[in-house]
Amino acid sequence: MYIEIIYLVLIVFALFQVFPAVKELGKSSLGNTFKHFLTVILLLGGIRLFFFFTDNHIILAEEATVMTIWHLMFYLAIAVLIFVNRQLLVLVDPNAKKSQISPATLGILSVVIMAGLFLIAQPFNESIASRIEGTIWDMIGGFHLIAFVFAGVVWSSLVSIKNKYASSIGPMVTPLLISVGTLSVIHLWELLNESWKVINVGEFGETFEKYLWIVVYFFVAYAFWVVRKHSQAKISGSLVNAKLS
């Protein structure tokens, strides 16, 4: 239970960084970045909430169903992180193409999809499990493999952004790199431990994953704290310039 409390504290801390920034920055590029960040927090928090519900039998689902649903949730979170990457580029590159999807639309759509995945887990449990469990897709760890690759792609994109704009948004990107890198490690660990049985450590495998999730949430929260400090400095600088003029 104490691990869930740590998750909760880190997620709430991150939310306290994002909500004031969204209010202060409005529809500016930086404000839109925070709105995308807000969606990421909710999605990552939703994944752990789903695990909490299944672990405590609030949602009754077989292992294959849980694996399917949470990986679909993860793919959704990665998709939003791609939008975050694009928004980070908009902050520093005037030639960067802005997303045509508003943060509000993306956020609402993401939350609705996430809620839908929660709702179908138990009613469609047998249907999902029977189509996944024991298949070649299950044995090769298809869900883990795709998640590992997707996380790696986002990580590579963040590295490129960090290297290109190290002096401006580099400090914001670094903790995100660690967080996304850890997500990639989680899926690699599942692939090696659960699917391929290259590493077989029994129940310790699940425990190790839970601690890796703490790393994910910690650096997500830290990233938002860094961006929040950046936004406050930017606002303060604007006020100073306005007074001088």
FENKA-V513330 format. One record per backbone hydrogen bond with DSSP energy under -0.5 kcal/mol. NH is the residue of the N-H (numbers start at 1). CO is the residue of the C=O. If there is no record, write none. Layout:
# FENKA-V513330
{{NH;CO} {NH;CO}}
This chain:
# FENKA-V513330
{{5;1} {6;2} {7;3} {8;4} {9;5} {10;6} {11;7} {12;8} {13;9} {14;10} {15;11} {16;12} {17;13} {17;14} {18;14} {19;15} {21;17} {22;18} {23;19} {24;20} {25;21} {26;22} {28;25} {32;28} {33;29} {34;30} {35;31} {36;32} {37;33} {38;34} {39;35} {40;36} {41;37} {42;38} {43;39} {44;40} {45;41} {46;42} {47;43} {48;44} {49;45} {50;46} {51;47} {52;48} {53;49} {54;50} {55;51} {56;52} {57;54} {58;53} {59;53} {60;58} {61;59} {66;62} {67;63} {68;64} {69;65} {70;66} {71;67} {72;68} {73;69} {74;70} {75;71} {76;72} {77;73} {78;74} {79;75} {80;76} {81;77} {82;78} {83;79} {84;80} {85;81} {86;82} {87;83} {88;84} {89;85} {90;86} {91;87} {92;88} {92;89} {93;89} {94;92} {96;93} {102;100} {106;102} {107;103} {108;104} {109;105} {110;106} {111;107} {112;108} {113;109} {114;110} {115;111} {116;112} {117;113} {118;114} {119;115} {120;116} {121;117} {122;118} {123;119} {124;120} {125;122} {128;124} {129;125} {130;126} {131;127} {131;128} {132;128} {132;129} {133;129} {135;132} {139;135} {140;136} {141;138} {142;137} {145;141} {146;142} {147;143} {148;144} {149;145} {150;146} {151;147} {152;148} {153;149} {154;150} {155;151} {156;152} {157;153} {158;154} {159;155} {160;156} {161;157} {162;158} {163;159} {164;160} {165;161} {166;163} {168;165} {169;165} {170;165} {172;169} {173;169} {174;170} {175;171} {176;172} {177;173} {178;174} {179;175} {180;176} {181;177} {182;178} {183;179} {184;180} {185;181} {186;182} {187;183} {188;184} {189;185} {190;186} {191;187} {192;188} {193;189} {194;190} {195;190} {196;191} {198;192} {199;192} {200;198} {201;199} {204;201} {205;202} {206;203} {207;203} {208;204} {209;205} {210;206} {211;207} {212;208} {213;209} {214;210} {215;211} {216;212} {217;213} {218;214} {219;215} {220;216} {221;217} {222;218} {223;219} {224;220} {225;221} {226;222} {227;223} {228;224} {229;225} {230;226} {231;227} {232;228} {233;229} {234;230} {235;231} {236;232} {237;233} {238;234} {239;235} {240;236} {241;237} {242;238} {243;239} {244;240} {245;241}}
